[in-house]
Amino acid sequence: MTTGYTTGVYDLFHIGHLNLLRRAAEQCDRLIVGVTSDELSFSRKNKYPIIPLKERMEIVGALRFVDEVVVQDDMDKFAAWERHHFDKMFVGDDWKGHPKWVALEERFRPHGVEIVYFPYTEHTSSSRLREVLDAIAAPGRPPEHRAAIGSSGR
């Protein structure tokens, strides 16, 4: 049995998320999805997701091809492997060739873990959707002020 693993914030769930998860499920018998915690997302992007973690986990878990949903509260992919013992890790191809991922491929190789890169959905992203929402919520305000909308109180 092949176990797959992928992670993401999955805020403002869209077709790119769906495509990545569907493609991942096609390449394994069991798919585990790590959903990034609000705190980890804030520490990396300096803003909180719009959709709270519990709801994002419920959305991802409702997909028939997702077998398990876990919280991703750190970026240590090897520690995730130690916890979940997956055979394949799925990630967007925008990371292919990045030194961090090349090093991770080398670290996983002795353990038989394959990193599979999927095409990034260019025309849709949560970042772009959030920009539109921020612009609607604060018309006429400069972008640097709109970025703070939705990032307080969590």
C-alpha positions as CSV (number, residue, x, y, z in Angstrom):
1,M,0.0,0.0,0.0
2,T,1.4,3.4,-1.1
3,T,0.8,6.3,1.3
4,G,1.0,9.9,-0.1
5,Y,1.4,13.1,1.8
6,T,0.9,16.8,0.9
7,T,0.5,20.0,2.7
8,G,-1.0,23.4,2.2
9,V,-2.9,26.3,3.8
10,Y,-5.9,25.5,1.6
11,D,-7.4,29.0,2.4
12,L,-10.1,30.1,0.0
13,F,-10.2,26.5,-1.5
14,H,-10.1,26.6,-5.3
15,I,-9.6,24.5,-8.4
16,G,-5.8,24.4,-8.0
17,H,-6.2,22.8,-4.6
18,L,-8.7,20.4,-5.9
19,N,-6.4,19.4,-8.9
20,L,-3.4,18.9,-6.7
21,L,-5.3,16.7,-4.2
22,R,-7.0,14.7,-6.9
23,R,-3.7,14.1,-8.8
24,A,-2.0,13.1,-5.5
25,A,-4.8,10.6,-4.7
26,E,-4.4,9.0,-8.2
27,Q,-0.8,8.1,-7.3
28,C,-1.3,6.5,-4.0
29,D,-3.6,4.2,-2.1
30,R,-3.9,6.4,0.9
31,L,-3.6,10.2,1.0
32,I,-2.8,12.2,4.1
33,V,-3.1,16.0,3.9
34,G,-1.5,18.4,6.3
35,V,-3.4,21.6,6.6
36,T,-1.2,24.5,7.8
37,S,-2.1,25.9,11.2
38,D,-3.1,29.6,11.4
39,E,0.0,30.3,13.5
40,L,2.4,28.7,11.0
41,S,0.7,30.5,8.2
42,F,1.1,33.8,10.0
43,S,4.8,33.1,10.9
44,R,5.5,32.5,7.2
45,K,3.3,35.1,5.4
46,N,2.7,37.7,8.1
47,K,-1.1,37.2,7.8
48,Y,-3.6,34.8,9.0
49,P,-5.8,32.7,6.7
50,I,-9.3,34.0,6.1
51,I,-10.9,30.6,6.8
52,P,-10.0,29.2,10.3
53,L,-8.0,26.0,10.6
54,K,-10.9,23.8,11.8
55,E,-13.0,24.8,8.8
56,R,-10.2,24.4,6.3
57,M,-9.5,20.9,7.7
58,E,-13.2,20.0,7.4
59,I,-13.3,21.2,3.7
60,V,-10.3,19.2,2.8
61,G,-11.5,16.1,4.8
62,A,-14.8,16.2,2.9
63,L,-13.1,15.2,-0.3
64,R,-13.7,11.6,-1.1
65,F,-10.1,11.0,-2.1
66,V,-8.6,12.4,1.1
67,D,-8.1,9.7,3.7
68,E,-6.7,11.6,6.6
69,V,-6.3,15.3,7.5
70,V,-3.6,16.4,10.0
71,V,-2.4,19.8,11.2
72,Q,0.9,21.0,9.8
73,D,2.3,23.2,12.6
74,D,5.9,23.2,11.4
75,M,7.8,23.1,8.1
76,D,9.9,20.0,8.9
77,K,8.9,17.6,6.2
78,F,11.2,14.9,7.5
79,A,9.6,15.1,10.9
80,A,6.2,14.7,9.1
81,W,7.6,11.5,7.4
82,E,8.7,10.2,10.8
83,R,5.1,10.7,12.1
84,H,3.2,9.5,9.0
85,H,5.6,7.2,7.2
86,F,4.5,8.2,3.7
87,D,6.0,6.8,0.4
88,K,5.4,9.9,-1.7
89,M,5.2,13.6,-1.1
90,F,3.3,15.8,-3.5
91,V,4.1,19.4,-4.1
92,G,3.6,22.1,-6.7
93,D,6.2,22.3,-9.5
94,D,7.0,25.9,-8.6
95,W,9.3,24.3,-6.0
96,K,11.1,22.0,-8.4
97,G,14.8,22.7,-8.4
98,H,14.7,24.9,-5.4
99,P,17.7,24.2,-3.2
100,K,15.5,23.3,-0.2
101,W,13.6,20.7,-2.2
102,V,16.7,19.3,-3.9
103,A,18.2,18.7,-0.4
104,L,14.9,17.2,0.8
105,E,14.9,14.8,-2.2
106,E,18.4,13.7,-1.2
107,R,17.4,13.3,2.4
108,F,14.4,11.2,1.5
109,R,16.1,9.0,-1.1
110,P,17.6,6.5,1.3
111,H,14.2,6.0,2.8
112,G,12.5,5.3,-0.5
113,V,10.4,8.5,-0.4
114,E,9.6,10.0,-3.8
115,I,8.8,13.7,-4.2
116,V,6.3,14.2,-7.0
117,Y,5.9,17.7,-8.5
118,F,2.5,18.7,-10.0
119,P,1.9,21.6,-12.3
120,Y,1.0,24.8,-10.5
121,T,-2.3,26.4,-11.4
122,E,-1.2,29.7,-12.8
123,H,-4.6,31.4,-13.2
124,T,-6.0,30.7,-9.7
125,S,-4.3,31.2,-6.3
126,S,-5.5,32.0,-2.8
127,S,-3.1,34.9,-2.8
128,R,-4.9,36.4,-5.9
129,L,-8.3,35.7,-4.5
130,R,-7.3,37.4,-1.2
131,E,-6.0,40.5,-3.1
132,V,-9.4,40.8,-4.7
133,L,-11.2,40.4,-1.4
134,D,-9.0,42.9,0.2
135,A,-9.6,45.4,-2.6
136,I,-13.4,44.9,-2.2
137,A,-13.2,45.3,1.5
138,A,-11.2,48.5,1.4
139,P,-11.7,50.3,-1.9
140,G,-9.4,53.3,-2.4
141,R,-7.0,52.3,0.3
142,P,-3.4,51.6,-0.6
143,P,-2.5,47.8,-0.9
144,E,-0.2,47.9,2.2
145,H,-3.2,48.9,4.3
146,R,-5.5,46.4,2.8
147,A,-3.1,43.5,3.6
148,A,-3.9,43.9,7.3
149,I,-7.6,43.3,6.7
150,G,-8.6,39.9,8.0
151,S,-5.4,39.3,9.8
152,S,-6.3,40.6,13.2
153,G,-8.2,38.9,16.0
154,R,-7.2,35.3,15.4
